[in-house]
Amino acid sequence: MTRDLSLRQDGPGRAGAMKNWRYIALHGVAAAAFVFLLQRYALSASLESSLLWALTFGGCAAGLAFSQSNR
């Protein structure tokens, strides 16, 4: 029985593992920055509330990006 080894190798259109972690972190940071700026300046929320929402949404965005990169 032979296995198709092309499933195990990264092809030219597929990102490696280190690139995926970089994009996951970038996605989380971008979402956190957006939510922080929205809460702090557009909605005039307090600093503590803005930071808490930014941390929450950044973590959720990173989790979503991680689950999508493993598809």
C-alpha positions as CSV (number, residue, x, y, z in Angstrom):
1,M,0.0,0.0,0.0
2,T,1.4,3.4,-0.9
3,R,0.5,6.7,0.5
4,D,0.2,10.0,-1.4
5,L,3.0,12.1,0.2
6,S,1.8,15.3,-1.4
7,L,-0.8,15.6,1.4
8,R,2.0,15.9,4.0
9,Q,4.1,18.5,2.2
10,D,3.5,22.2,1.9
11,G,2.6,23.1,-1.6
12,P,3.4,26.4,-3.3
13,G,0.1,27.9,-2.4
14,R,0.1,26.8,1.2
15,A,1.6,28.7,4.1
16,G,4.0,27.0,6.6
17,A,3.4,26.7,10.3
18,M,5.3,29.8,11.3
19,K,3.4,32.0,8.8
20,N,0.1,30.7,10.2
21,W,1.1,31.7,13.8
22,R,2.1,35.2,12.5
23,Y,-1.2,35.7,10.8
24,I,-3.2,34.4,13.8
25,A,-1.4,36.9,16.0
26,L,-1.8,39.7,13.5
27,H,-5.5,39.0,13.3
28,G,-5.9,39.1,17.1
29,V,-4.0,42.3,17.4
30,A,-5.8,44.0,14.6
31,A,-9.2,43.1,16.1
32,A,-8.2,44.2,19.5
33,A,-6.9,47.6,18.2
34,F,-10.1,48.1,16.3
35,V,-12.4,47.3,19.2
36,F,-10.3,49.4,21.6
37,L,-10.5,52.5,19.3
38,L,-14.2,52.0,18.7
39,Q,-15.0,51.7,22.4
40,R,-12.6,54.4,23.6
41,Y,-13.2,57.1,21.1
42,A,-16.5,56.4,19.2
43,L,-18.5,55.2,22.2
44,S,-16.6,57.2,24.9
45,A,-16.2,54.2,27.2
46,S,-13.7,54.1,30.1
47,L,-10.2,53.0,29.7
48,E,-10.7,49.8,31.7
49,S,-13.8,48.8,29.8
50,S,-12.1,49.5,26.5
51,L,-9.1,47.4,27.4
52,L,-11.3,44.5,28.6
53,W,-13.4,44.5,25.4
54,A,-10.2,44.7,23.3
55,L,-8.7,41.7,25.1
56,T,-11.9,39.7,24.8
57,F,-12.4,40.4,21.1
58,G,-8.7,40.0,20.3
59,G,-8.7,36.6,21.9
60,C,-11.9,35.6,20.1
61,A,-10.4,36.8,16.8
62,A,-7.2,34.8,17.3
63,G,-9.2,31.7,18.2
64,L,-11.3,32.1,15.1
65,A,-8.2,32.6,12.9
66,F,-6.6,29.5,14.5
67,S,-9.6,27.4,13.8
68,Q,-9.8,28.6,10.2
69,S,-6.1,28.0,9.6
70,N,-6.5,24.3,10.6
71,R,-9.2,23.6,8.0
